[in-house]
Amino acid sequence: SCGNFVCNFWGPMPCIIWIAILVETLEVFEACTHEWLDFSALLFLQFVNGIICWAQERNTRLSVAALKRDLVLKVTVKRDGQWTELPACHLVRGDIVHLGLGGVVPADCDLLPDAAGLPIQVLQGSFTGGELPPAKAVY
């Protein structure tokens, strides 16, 4: 994708419209008529099509950027004795990460024992690629 306005005038549909504009231009000059209505309509259609395509691509880029911003993995972390929520990319060695039910492990972590002494179960399907992921219990 070119990413600029001019690239919206190149492709299958715009090329067909350009050919139609060329045919109409030759017809007007060959017949020496002053009926520019078809030529003007096709040219107008081409520019409207380019503007609409440009606007749609721009909106798509902005939507993707907003989704990327909103989908940043955030984790609850204990740092310097305080629990806080940070983006996972800001984790450093020594941070204690709170893992909740159904949560995602945001980084390589050492598992600490649960306060109640219950095992931590981890499904490893995303690592192994298995259809039925094996479960591991860590005490």
C-alpha positions in Angstrom: 0.0 0.0 0.0 1.3 3.4 -0.9 -0.3 5.2 2.0 -0.8 8.4 0.1 -3.7 10.0 -1.8 -2.2 9.4 -5.3 -2.2 5.7 -4.8 -6.0 5.6 -4.6 -6.1 6.4 -8.4 -4.2 3.2 -9.3 -5.8 -0.2 -9.2 -8.4 -2.3 -11.1 -11.4 0.0 -10.8 -9.6 3.3 -11.1 -7.8 2.0 -14.2 -11.1 1.1 -15.8 -12.4 4.6 -15.1 -9.2 6.1 -16.5 -9.7 4.1 -19.7 -13.3 5.3 -19.9 -12.1 8.9 -19.4 -9.5 8.5 -22.2 -12.1 7.1 -24.6 -14.5 9.9 -23.8 -11.7 12.5 -24.3 -10.8 11.0 -27.7 -14.5 10.9 -28.7 -15.0 14.5 -27.8 -11.9 15.7 -29.8 -12.5 13.4 -32.7 -16.1 14.4 -33.2 -15.3 18.0 -32.3 -18.4 18.2 -30.1 -18.7 20.2 -27.0 -20.6 17.6 -25.0 -18.2 17.1 -22.0 -20.9 15.7 -19.7 -19.8 12.1 -19.9 -16.1 13.1 -19.5 -16.9 15.4 -16.6 -19.1 12.8 -14.9 -16.3 10.1 -15.2 -13.6 12.5 -13.9 -15.8 13.5 -11.0 -16.5 9.8 -10.3 -12.7 9.1 -10.3 -11.9 11.9 -7.8 -14.8 11.0 -5.5 -13.7 7.4 -5.6 -10.1 8.4 -4.7 -11.3 10.7 -1.8 -13.6 7.9 -0.4 -10.8 5.3 -0.6 -8.3 7.7 1.1 -10.8 8.5 3.9 -11.5 4.8 4.5 -7.8 3.9 4.6 -7.1 6.7 7.0 -10.0 5.6 9.3 -8.7 2.1 9.2 -5.2 3.1 10.1 -6.5 5.2 13.0 -8.7 2.3 14.2 -5.9 -0.1 14.1 -3.7 2.3 16.1 -6.4 2.8 18.7 -6.8 -1.0 19.0 -3.1 -1.5 19.5 -3.1 1.2 22.2 -6.1 -0.4 24.0 -4.8 -4.0 23.7 -1.6 -3.4 25.6 -1.3 -6.2 28.1 -1.5 -4.7 31.6 -0.4 -6.5 34.7 -0.8 -5.9 38.5 2.7 -5.8 39.9 4.2 -5.3 43.3 7.2 -3.0 43.1 8.8 -1.3 46.0 6.1 -2.7 48.3 3.3 -1.1 46.4 0.8 -2.9 44.1 0.3 -1.0 40.8 -0.9 -1.6 37.3 1.7 -1.3 34.5 2.0 -2.3 30.9 3.7 -5.7 30.7 6.6 -4.2 28.7 7.7 -2.2 31.8 8.3 -5.3 33.9 11.7 -5.6 35.4 13.6 -8.4 37.3 12.4 -8.5 40.9 8.8 -7.5 40.2 6.1 -9.6 41.8 3.3 -10.2 39.3 -0.2 -11.0 40.5 -1.7 -13.8 38.4 -5.5 -14.1 38.6 -7.9 -16.7 37.4 -7.8 -16.9 33.6 -5.0 -14.4 33.5 -2.1 -14.3 31.0 1.4 -14.8 32.2 3.0 -11.6 30.9 6.7 -12.7 31.0 9.1 -15.3 32.3 8.2 -15.6 36.0 9.3 -17.5 39.0 6.2 -18.9 40.6 5.9 -18.2 44.3 3.7 -20.3 46.5 0.1 -19.3 47.0 -0.7 -17.8 50.4 -3.3 -20.5 51.0 -0.8 -23.3 50.0 -3.0 -24.2 47.0 -1.4 -25.4 43.7 -1.2 -23.2 40.7 -2.4 -24.8 37.6 -1.1 -23.7 34.2 -2.5 -24.8 30.8 0.4 -25.1 28.4 -1.6 -25.4 25.1 -0.3 -22.1 23.7 3.3 -23.3 24.2 2.9 -26.9 23.0 0.3 -26.3 20.2 -1.6 -29.3 21.3 -5.3 -29.6 20.8 -5.9 -30.7 24.4 -3.3 -28.8 26.4 -1.6 -30.6 29.3 -2.2 -29.1 32.8 0.6 -28.7 35.3 0.2 -28.1 38.9 2.9 -26.3 40.8 3.0 -26.4 44.6 
